[in-house]
Amino acid sequence: MTNTDGDSGPGDEHIVVDGHEFVLRPVSRRRADAGPIQLKKPRWMVDRYRELAEEFSGGSVVELGLWDGGSTAFLASLLRPRMLIGVELEPRRLPQLDRFLENSPLAGHVHVELGVDQADAATLRRLIADHVGDEPLDLVIDDASHLLE
C-alpha cells in the first residue's frame, strides 16, 4: 500500500492496493457513490487486514456488513480470495462496489448478497453452501454488529 496525492478532506488518507485506489475516511452516515472507493476504517484496522492477508490470501471469506462496499473491494484486492461472500442488511445496490466489480477479474470470486440479516442463520448457511459448498471458511469478518469492543 502506498500513499498517493489527491483531493482529500480532514482525516482522509489515500492508499493503493493491487492497482485500485482507496481513500480511508472517517465513518459517516453519508454513502459514497463516486470518486475513489471509500474505505470507512481506521488505519489500525486496515493494517490488521494486511496482516491477515498473509495467512488468508486465496481463501474463502465471508464479510458481514458492507455499508457501501468499500471494504469488500478492499478485501478482494488484498486477499484475492477463492470466494468472498459479502452480506449486507440494506437491499439497495452498492454503486462503488458495482463499479469495482464491473472491470475486475475478481468479479467471479465476489458474491454480494443484499437484504440479508446476519441474524438469519439459515439463510447465511444456505448462501455459504451455494457459493463455497462443503469447504470450510477460512475467514469471517463481522462488521455488521458495530460492537468492536
ZAFI-401490 format. One record per residue (C-alpha): residue number from 1; x, y, z. Coordinates in steps of 0.001 Angstrom, whole numbers, plus 500000, padded with zeros to 6 digits. Layout:
# ZAFI-401490
resi; c1; c2; c3
NUM; X; Y; Z
...
***
This chain:
# ZAFI-401490
resi; c1; c2; c3
1; 500000; 500000; 500000
2; 501223; 503439; 499227
3; 500030; 506935; 499922
4; 499036; 508980; 496888
5; 498327; 512640; 496380
6; 494813; 513740; 495615
7; 491849; 515695; 496834
8; 491078; 514771; 500379
9; 489260; 516043; 503362
10; 490301; 516148; 507011
11; 491340; 512700; 508159
12; 491449; 511202; 504646
13; 494335; 509008; 503549
14; 494716; 507608; 500040
15; 496107; 504101; 499571
16; 496551; 501829; 496571
17; 496085; 498072; 496706
18; 496612; 495916; 493631
19; 496264; 498989; 491417
20; 492985; 500152; 492999
21; 492769; 503489; 494813
22; 491012; 503624; 498158
23; 490504; 506554; 500482
24; 490308; 505988; 504223
25; 487564; 508218; 505545
26; 486056; 508583; 508974
27; 482767; 506743; 509335
28; 479771; 508878; 508478
29; 476158; 508237; 507625
30; 476792; 509558; 504099
31; 477059; 506896; 501394
32; 479718; 507054; 498696
33; 478815; 506703; 495031
34; 481557; 508478; 493066
35; 485288; 509058; 493260
36; 487841; 506713; 494764
37; 486463; 503789; 496699
38; 485841; 504842; 500272
39; 487111; 502583; 502994
40; 485449; 503612; 506244
41; 488016; 502030; 508509
42; 490649; 503441; 510831
43; 494250; 502950; 509738
44; 494953; 500420; 512508
45; 492181; 498169; 511156
46; 493496; 498409; 507594
47; 496931; 497436; 508898
48; 495397; 494449; 510715
49; 493691; 493330; 507493
50; 497092; 493497; 505778
51; 498472; 491166; 508455
52; 495560; 488766; 507934
53; 496240; 488745; 504191
54; 499454; 486845; 504769
55; 497506; 483952; 506258
56; 494200; 484080; 504369
57; 495080; 485050; 500778
58; 493298; 482804; 498299
59; 490840; 481512; 500889
60; 487079; 481523; 501308
61; 485882; 484632; 503137
62; 482558; 485935; 504432
63; 482125; 489613; 505263
64; 479048; 490650; 507238
65; 478113; 494327; 506934
66; 479205; 496085; 503741
67; 477865; 499648; 504183
68; 478748; 500967; 500709
69; 481044; 498127; 499651
70; 484457; 499760; 500033
71; 485721; 497137; 502446
72; 484555; 494344; 500127
73; 486506; 495821; 497214
74; 489499; 496312; 499525
75; 489361; 492726; 500829
76; 489011; 491341; 497306
77; 492049; 493347; 496157
78; 494079; 492457; 499223
79; 493176; 488774; 499653
80; 492479; 487750; 496046
81; 490115; 485169; 497556
82; 488921; 481911; 496072
83; 485486; 483154; 497188
84; 484315; 486285; 499021
85; 480678; 486431; 500089
86; 479568; 489883; 501202
87; 476320; 490122; 503168
88; 474502; 493433; 503740
89; 471208; 494106; 505535
90; 470223; 497026; 503284
91; 468683; 495872; 499977
92; 469912; 498808; 497872
93; 472689; 498448; 495272
94; 476234; 499497; 496165
95; 477438; 501680; 493246
96; 481091; 501799; 494380
97; 481314; 498040; 494616
98; 479343; 497511; 491406
99; 481839; 499744; 489525
100; 484792; 497930; 491066
101; 483437; 494518; 490094
102; 482429; 495549; 486538
103; 486046; 495751; 485426
104; 487712; 493339; 487812
105; 488998; 489834; 487141
106; 487913; 489204; 490738
107; 484219; 489627; 489856
108; 483666; 485871; 489583
109; 485108; 485427; 493065
110; 482953; 488033; 494834
111; 479273; 487452; 495550
112; 477238; 490222; 497145
113; 474040; 489329; 498952
114; 471849; 492344; 499738
115; 468845; 492476; 502050
116; 470120; 489637; 504254
117; 470061; 489896; 508049
118; 473179; 488476; 509702
119; 470898; 487035; 512409
120; 469195; 484804; 509803
121; 471436; 481765; 510328
122; 469509; 479520; 507918
123; 469906; 481998; 505047
124; 473608; 482504; 505825
125; 474212; 478741; 505831
126; 472387; 478398; 502505
127; 474334; 481245; 500893
128; 477647; 479851; 502075
129; 476739; 476365; 500844
130; 475658; 477805; 497469
131; 478980; 479587; 496948
132; 481513; 477518; 498897
133; 479909; 474078; 499098
134; 481165; 471846; 501891
135; 484579; 473510; 502108
136; 485331; 475226; 505404
137; 485513; 479009; 505552
138; 488943; 480491; 506076
139; 487903; 483882; 507454
140; 484708; 485585; 508654
141; 484703; 489344; 509204
142; 481775; 490661; 511221
143; 481483; 494365; 510526
144; 477709; 494405; 510940
145; 477325; 494432; 514698
146; 479344; 497619; 515320
147; 480244; 496254; 518748
148; 484006; 496265; 518269
149; 484780; 496407; 521954
***
